[in-house]
Amino acid sequence: MSGPVGWLLDAQVHVVGSPVLVREIVGNAFGLVSALLGLRRLVWAWPVGMVGNGLLFTVFLGGVFATPQAHDLYGQAGRQVFFFAVSVYGWWRWSRNRRQGGDAPAVTPRWATGRERLGLLLAAVLGTALGYPLLAALGSWGPLPDAWILTGSLLATYGMARGWVEFWLVWIAVDAVGVPLLLRGGFYPSAAMYLVYGALCGWGFAAWWRTSRAARPASTPIPSTYSEVVA
């Protein structure tokens, strides 16, 4: 294939003597921009991230698309598909909030309730438990960490759409598993980007935490005297 699309599909650079696809670098760059826009609670975070999802989907399926890596990470590829689907929901939800809120950010951060946290925990355990044998049967390299990365990424993206502060912590847990897996698989730009994401998630968590505290309605003081009650 010729032209810009053909160049993007085929172009490679060498990092520490190893070939790396340009589309892996570009896809991760879109992901980083999406995370920065999400930190600022801007609706454009979703469509920008979806472009990165499409590019990275082709990167992690080396058996289908020409890639220099010898490993197929089906969990990593599959999560790009689910990312795309969840991003449609996030885009719709934030766009609706933006229309209703005028010039306000698209979402107001808040902590998840106890019930919502329990749901996240159960979904994390169940998703990883179900994803592991499936990815192993497909021949995915590193099926157990790949299963957690897939599950955790979906939960973090859903949490972002809902405006939960905890979604940043889920991303950090995903990054902690993803960096060593990607380094062993030779996906160096993605591993480096995971490190950047980890630092960004720490910053985002602090920023959303502060915003959630500022947005919390002040509690009404309890009157101490009868005159205050009837005043």
Residue pairs with C-beta under 8 A, 6 or more apart in sequence:
1 9
1 10
7 22
8 22
8 23
8 26
8 55
9 23
9 58
9 65
9 66
10 66
11 21
11 22
11 23
12 19
12 20
12 21
12 22
12 68
13 19
13 20
13 22
13 25
14 20
15 188
15 189
16 188
18 68
18 186
18 188
19 68
20 68
20 188
20 189
21 59
21 67
21 68
23 55
23 58
23 59
24 55
24 56
24 59
24 187
24 189
24 190
25 189
26 52
26 55
27 51
27 52
27 53
27 54
27 55
27 56
27 59
28 52
28 56
28 189
28 190
28 193
29 52
30 48
30 49
30 51
30 52
30 55
31 49
31 52
31 53
31 56
31 193
31 197
32 193
32 196
32 197
32 200
33 48
34 45
34 46
34 48
34 49
34 52
35 45
35 49
35 197
35 200
35 201
35 204
36 200
37 44
37 45
37 48
38 45
38 49
38 160
38 204
39 200
39 203
39 204
39 207
39 208
40 105
41 94
41 105
41 106
41 107
41 109
42 105
42 106
43 91
43 94
43 95
43 98
43 106
45 90
45 94
46 87
46 88
46 90
46 91
46 94
47 87
47 91
49 83
49 87
50 83
50 84
50 87
50 88
50 91
53 80
53 81
53 83
53 84
53 87
54 80
54 84
56 76
56 77
56 80
56 190
57 77
57 80
57 81
58 64
58 65
58 67
59 65
59 67
59 187
59 190
60 72
60 73
60 74
60 76
60 77
60 80
60 187
61 67
61 72
61 74
61 77
62 69
62 70
62 71
62 72
63 72
68 186
69 185
69 186
69 187
70 186
71 141
71 185
71 186
72 139
72 140
72 141
73 140
73 141
73 142
73 146
73 181
73 185
73 187
74 135
74 138
74 139
74 140
74 146
75 131
75 135
75 140
75 143
75 146
75 147
75 149
75 150
76 146
76 149
76 150
78 150
79 149
79 150
79 153
79 154
82 150
82 153
82 154
83 153
83 154
83 157
86 154
86 157
86 158
86 161
87 157
89 158
89 161
90 157
90 160
90 161
93 107
93 161
93 162
94 106
94 107
94 161
95 106
97 106
97 107
98 104
98 105
98 106
107 163
108 163
108 211
108 212
108 215
109 163
109 164
109 165
109 208
109 209
109 211
109 212
109 215
110 163
110 164
110 165
110 212
110 215
111 164
111 165
111 166
111 212
112 120
112 159
112 162
112 164
112 165
112 166
116 162
116 164
117 166
120 155
120 159
120 166
120 170
123 151
123 155
124 148
124 151
124 152
124 155
124 170
127 147
127 150
127 151
127 154
127 155
128 144
128 147
128 148
128 151
129 147
130 147
131 143
131 146
131 147
131 148
131 150
131 151
132 143
132 144
132 147
133 143
134 147
135 143
135 146
135 147
135 150
136 143
140 146
141 185
142 181
142 184
142 185
145 177
145 178
145 180
145 181
146 181
148 174
148 177
149 174
149 177
149 178
149 181
152 170
152 171
152 173
152 174
152 177
153 171
153 174
155 167
155 170
156 167
156 168
156 170
156 171
156 174
157 167
158 167
159 166
159 167
159 170
160 167
165 205
165 208
165 209
165 212
168 201
168 202
168 204
168 205
168 208
169 201
169 205
171 197
171 198
171 201
172 198
172 201
172 202
172 205
175 194
175 195
175 197
175 198
175 201
176 198
178 190
178 191
178 194
179 191
179 194
179 195
179 198
182 188
182 190
182 191
182 194
183 191
223 229
